[in-house]
Amino acid sequence: MKKSIADQIRDLENTRAAKAARLEEVTQKSIDDERSMDEAEAEEFDTLEGDIKSIDADLARLVRLQTVM
């Protein structure tokens, strides 16, 4: 069955929240350890940040689509 736009928005918002929470965890670990992020943490941070930006763009498009429908 085809997802509604509202369902897609909700799913993306949930995915975004999970990625943002992980981004905070990665950052907080290096803060708690009083050090810079290691290479793996920096790579994960950058990947998550890119994912979140992509999700934000998708959400903006879906909201605009929902407005015109």
C-alpha positions, 0 to 999 in steps of 0.5 A: 500500500502506498504511503501518504505524504503525512506518513512519509513526513512522520517517518522522515521526522522520526529518522531525523530525530534518531540521527540527531540523537546519535550525532549528539551522542558522538559529540558528547563522548569526545566532550566527556573524554575531554578530547577531539573526536577521533577519525571514526567519530569525525567520519560518523559525525560528518555522515550523520550531518549529511544525512540530516541535511538531506532529510531536511531537504526532503521534508521541505519538499514534502511539506511544499507538496502537501501545501499544493495538494 
